Amino acid sequence: MLICLFRNSCTEELVGYLGFEPTERWNINDKTKFGGKRKKSGIIYQPIEKKTGEVEDKLTNLLNRLLPYKEEISKLSDVASVEIQVTYYGYKDEMWGFHFDKKIIKKLSDLGLDIDIDLYAGGNDLE
């Protein structure tokens, strides 16, 4: 998913920079689902609803959808934190790594995007 966070503005300004409609948005001080308050305004673009699948394939799909908005994303990154976030849940002792080929790395570079990868392993120890 693409995440944009901005401390001093509302989501309408972020969407104005982006040029397409995000799948989720919130404003500073909006309530979170846990009862707290948001410290920043933000938007999320997550066009792929399926949670399972190869990380590399899903990342390539997302980057291909974003490439036509390269200039808009560049302008947005001047005023907000913009990154790709990957969250991976797997079974303990049976998780594998990622392979980002030079095409993926070039697309990330062309878009000027950081990538944040969070790994979560669960389950019992395998013997």
N, C-alpha and C positions, 0 to 999 in steps of 0.2 A: 504494500500500500504506500501511497505518497502521503506524507504528513507535512503540513505547514503550520507553524506556530508564530504568533505575533503578540507582543506584550501591549502595545499601545494603540490598538485599533479594533475594529469590529470585523466580523467575517465578510460583510458585504465588500469591504475594501480588498480583502484577500481574494475573493472570488472575482472582483473586477480586474485584478492583475492576472489571474489565472486564465480566464477566457473560456472556461467550461464549468459545469456544475459539479461540485464535489458530492460524494455519497454521504458525508456527515459534516456538520459544522456546529460550532459553539462560540459563545462570546465570553469575554472575561467576566467573572463573577457568576456565570451560570452555575446551577447546581450539577454536581457529578452524580452518577448512579449510586455512589457510596455515601452521599449526603454532604460532601464537602463543596467548596466553591472553586471554580476554574481560576487559575492564576494568569492564564493567557487565552487569547482568542485563538481558534484553530480550525483547520479544515482537514478532512481526510478524503482521498480519492482511492477507492478500492473497487475497481470494476469487475474483479473476478470473485464471485461469491463462494465458489467451491473452496473449501478449506484444505482438502487433500490434493496431492499432486507434487510433481517435481519442482523444487524451488527454482531451478534454472529456467524451466519452461515458463513458469508464472512470472518470473522477473523479466524475461525477454518479452513476453506479451505486454506487460505493463509499460516497459520502456518504449516499445513500438507504438503504444497508444499515446505516450507523452511526447515523442519526438516532434510531431507537428506543432507542438506548443513550446518549442525550445526558447524562443524569444520571450514569451510570457513568463516562463519559469525563471529565466535569467533575471527579468525585472523584479519578479516576486522575491527572489533570493537576495536582492539588495535590501529588502525591508523586513524579511522574515526568515526564520530558520526553515529550510526545506530539505527533506530527506526521504529516502526510501527506507521503510522499516519492514524487516522480515522477522516473523515470530515462528519458531519451529518447535513443535511438541513431538517428542519421540519416547520410545520405550528404553529405559536404562539398559545399557550394555548392547543395544542394537541400533544405535544411531550412527549415521554415516555423515561424511563431510559434504561440502559444496564444491562445485567447480565452476568458477566464473571465467569463461574463455575471453579472449581478447575482444570479441565482438560486444559482449556484455560490458566489459570494462570501458570500451570506447564509447558506448552509448551513455553510460553513467557520466563519463568525462564530458561528452558533448553537451549533456544536459546540465552539467555542473552540480550534480547531485552527490551527496554523501549517502552511505548505506549503513544502516544499523541492524545488526543481526542478534537476536535474542534466542538462546537455546534453552529448552526446558525438558529435562529427562525425568521420567517417573517409572514406577514399578519396582518389583522386588529384584534383588541381585540374582543374576543367572549363575549357575554353577556348572 
